[in-house]
Amino acid sequence: MAGVAPRARQDTLPELRDQLDWCRFQSYPCGMSEATLNTIREARAVAILRANDNAIARDALAAAVRGGFRVLEVTLSTPGAIEIIADLARDSRLMVGAGTVLTVDQARAAVRAGARFLVSPVVDPEVVVETNRLGAVSIPGCATPSEMWQAHRAGAPLQKLFPAPSSGPTWLRTVLAPMPFLRVIPTSGVDAENAAEWLAAGAFAVGCVRSLFPPQELAARAWDSIENRARALLAAVLD
C-alpha cells in the first residue's frame, strides 16, 4: 500500500504541468493578440453595434468613426455583418471585432473577414480555444465572478461583463479585489455619465451600445446625433 500514493501523485504531474503551461500562455498573449489588447486598452472604449438593417449599420458605424471611435464591434446578428467587418478591416485607422460569436465556424468566418477580437454573450471554452488558435482575442460574456474565472481559465484574456449588475462599478471593484488579474469590459449600462467611474473601478475598457446607438436614433437615421454621442463618450473616457 505504501507504493500506491507516490504513483497516484506522479500520474497527476503531466496534467499539472499542462495547466501551468496553459496559464503561462494565456498570461502572455503574443503577436497580433498582444497588439489588439494594447489597442483596446489605449482606446478605452469600444463602439458596439447591433442593427436589423445593413445600410443603417454601415451609416451608424461611419457616424461613430466620425465622432472619434477607432475600435468597433459588429454583432453577427446584424445583416451582412461579415461583409461589414471585411470593409471596416480595410481601413488602417480602425480595429474591428465581431460580436455574438457562438460557434467555431462563426469565429473562423469573422477572423477571415478581418476581425481582431471575438465577443460572445456566453462562456464557450471551444470558441475561446479556437479564437486563440486563430490569433484573435476572445472576450466571452460573463455575469458572475465564477464565469469570469472560468473564462480566464479557458484562455480568454478579456471578459465581457454582461449583463451589467445593478450596483455597477461598485460590483466590479468588489470582484477585482480578490481577482485583480481579470481584465473586464462592461458592455451594458455604460454611458457618458458613468464611463469614467467604470474605468476608475478597474475596467480594462468599456463597451458602448445603446448609449451610442439608441434604437430610436438608428430608426430615424440621426447620424449627427450619434456622432455627437460618440464625441461625448470618448471625452468621458479619455479626459
C-alpha positions in Angstrom: 0.0 0.0 0.0 2.9 2.4 0.7 3.7 2.5 -3.1 0.2 3.5 -4.2 0.3 7.1 -3.1 3.5 8.1 -5.0 2.2 6.5 -8.2 -1.1 8.4 -8.0 0.8 11.7 -7.3 3.2 11.0 -10.2 0.2 10.4 -12.6 -1.1 13.9 -11.9 2.2 15.7 -12.7 1.7 15.8 -16.5 -1.8 17.3 -16.0 -0.4 19.9 -13.6 2.4 20.8 -16.0 -0.1 21.2 -18.8 -2.2 23.6 -16.6 0.8 25.6 -15.7 1.9 25.9 -19.4 -1.6 27.0 -20.3 -1.7 29.6 -17.6 1.7 31.0 -18.9 0.3 31.0 -22.4 -2.9 32.9 -21.5 -0.9 35.4 -19.3 1.4 36.3 -22.1 -0.5 36.7 -25.4 1.8 37.2 -28.4 1.8 38.7 -31.8 -1.5 40.1 -33.1 -3.3 39.3 -29.9 -0.9 41.5 -27.8 -1.3 44.3 -30.3 -5.1 44.0 -30.1 -5.1 44.1 -26.3 -2.9 47.2 -26.4 -5.2 49.0 -28.9 -8.3 48.2 -26.8 -6.5 49.4 -23.6 -5.4 52.6 -25.2 -8.8 53.3 -26.8 -10.6 52.7 -23.5 -14.0 52.4 -25.3 -15.5 50.1 -28.0 -18.4 51.0 -30.2 -20.8 48.0 -30.3 -23.5 48.0 -33.0 -26.4 45.7 -33.3 -28.8 46.6 -36.1 -31.5 45.0 -38.2 -30.6 46.7 -41.4 -27.3 46.5 -43.3 -27.4 50.1 -44.6 -28.3 51.5 -41.2 -25.5 49.6 -39.7 -22.9 51.0 -42.1 -24.1 54.6 -41.7 -24.2 54.3 -37.9 -20.7 52.9 -37.7 -19.5 55.7 -40.0 -21.0 58.3 -37.7 -19.3 56.7 -34.7 -16.0 56.8 -36.6 -16.5 60.5 -37.4 -17.1 61.0 -33.7 -13.7 59.5 -32.9 -14.2 55.8 -32.3 -11.5 53.6 -33.7 -12.4 50.2 -32.1 -15.6 48.8 -33.4 -17.6 45.7 -32.8 -20.2 44.4 -35.3 -22.6 41.8 -33.9 -23.1 38.8 -36.2 -26.9 39.2 -35.8 -26.6 42.3 -38.0 -27.5 41.5 -41.6 -24.3 41.2 -43.7 -22.1 41.5 -40.6 -19.2 39.6 -42.2 -19.1 41.9 -45.2 -19.3 45.0 -43.0 -16.4 43.6 -40.9 -14.3 43.0 -44.1 -14.9 46.5 -45.3 -14.0 48.1 -42.0 -10.9 46.0 -41.7 -9.5 47.5 -44.8 -9.3 50.9 -43.0 -5.9 51.0 -41.3 -7.2 53.6 -38.8 -9.7 51.1 -37.4 -9.7 47.8 -35.4 -12.8 45.8 -35.8 -14.2 42.8 -34.0 -17.2 40.5 -34.2 -19.9 40.2 -31.6 -22.4 37.4 -30.8 -19.9 34.8 -31.8 -21.5 31.5 -30.7 -19.8 28.8 -32.8 -16.3 27.9 -34.0 -17.5 28.3 -37.6 -18.6 31.9 -36.9 -15.2 32.6 -35.2 -13.4 31.4 -38.3 -15.5 33.3 -40.7 -15.1 36.5 -38.7 -11.4 36.2 -38.4 -11.1 35.5 -42.1 -13.0 38.7 -42.7 -10.5 40.7 -40.6 -12.0 40.6 -37.1 -9.2 41.1 -34.5 -11.4 40.2 -31.4 -14.4 38.0 -31.0 -17.1 38.7 -28.4 -19.7 36.2 -27.1 -22.7 36.5 -24.8 -21.6 33.3 -23.0 -18.5 31.4 -22.0 -17.9 28.6 -24.5 -14.4 27.1 -24.0 -14.4 25.6 -27.5 -14.9 29.1 -29.0 -12.3 30.6 -26.7 -9.7 27.9 -27.7 -10.4 28.3 -31.4 -10.2 32.1 -31.2 -6.8 31.8 -29.5 -5.6 29.4 -32.2 -6.7 31.9 -34.9 -4.6 34.6 -33.3 -7.6 36.8 -32.2 -8.6 38.0 -28.8 -11.5 36.1 -27.1 -14.0 38.2 -25.0 -16.7 35.8 -23.6 -19.7 37.2 -21.8 -19.8 36.7 -18.0 -22.4 37.6 -15.4 -20.7 36.3 -12.3 -17.2 36.0 -10.7 -17.3 32.2 -11.3 -18.0 32.7 -15.0 -15.2 35.3 -15.2 -12.8 32.8 -13.6 -13.9 30.1 -16.0 -13.4 32.3 -19.0 -9.9 33.2 -17.7 -9.1 29.5 -17.1 -10.3 28.7 -20.6 -7.7 31.2 -22.0 -9.8 34.3 -22.6 -7.5 37.4 -22.0 -10.6 39.7 -21.6 -14.0 39.1 -20.0 -17.2 40.9 -21.1 -19.4 41.8 -18.2 -22.9 41.1 -19.4 -25.5 41.9 -18.3 -24.3 44.7 -16.0 -25.1 44.3 -12.3 -27.4 46.8 -10.7 -24.6 48.1 -8.4 -22.4 48.9 -11.5 -18.8 49.9 -10.9 -19.0 49.0 -7.2 -19.7 45.4 -8.1 -16.7 45.3 -10.4 -14.4 46.8 -7.8 -15.5 44.2 -5.3 -14.9 41.3 -7.8 -11.4 42.6 -8.8 -10.3 42.9 -5.2 -9.6 39.1 -4.9 -9.0 38.6 -8.7 -7.1 41.7 -9.9 -5.7 39.7 -12.9 -9.1 39.8 -14.6 -9.5 42.2 -17.4 -13.1 43.1 -17.6 -15.1 45.1 -20.2 -18.6 46.1 -19.1 -20.9 46.4 -22.1 -24.3 47.3 -20.9 -25.4 50.2 -18.8 -22.3 52.3 -19.8 -22.9 55.9 -20.7 -21.1 59.2 -20.7 -22.2 59.8 -17.1 -20.6 56.7 -15.6 -18.0 55.5 -18.1 -15.2 57.1 -16.2 -16.4 55.6 -13.0 -16.3 52.1 -14.6 -12.7 52.7 -15.6 -11.8 54.0 -12.2 -13.3 50.8 -10.7 -10.8 48.8 -12.7 -12.5 48.1 -16.1 -10.0 47.4 -18.8 -12.2 49.3 -21.2 -15.9 50.0 -21.7 -18.4 48.9 -24.4 -20.9 51.4 -25.7 -24.1 50.0 -27.0 -27.4 51.8 -26.6 -25.7 54.9 -25.2 -24.0 55.3 -28.5 -26.6 53.7 -30.8 -30.1 54.3 -29.4 -32.6 52.2 -31.4 -34.8 55.3 -32.0 -31.9 57.2 -33.4 -30.9 54.3 -35.7 -34.5 54.2 -36.9 -34.5 57.9 -37.5 -31.1 57.8 -39.2 -30.0 60.5 -36.8 -26.3 60.3 -37.8 -25.3 63.7 -36.5 -26.7 62.8 -33.1 -24.8 59.5 -33.0 -21.6 61.4 -34.0 -22.2 63.8 -31.1 -22.8 60.9 -28.7 -19.5 59.3 -29.8 -17.6 62.5 -29.0 -19.2 62.8 -25.6 -18.5 59.2 -24.7 -14.9 59.5 -25.8 -14.5 62.7 -23.9 -15.7 61.0 -20.8 -13.2 58.1 -21.0 -10.2 59.9 -22.3 -10.4 63.0 -20.1 
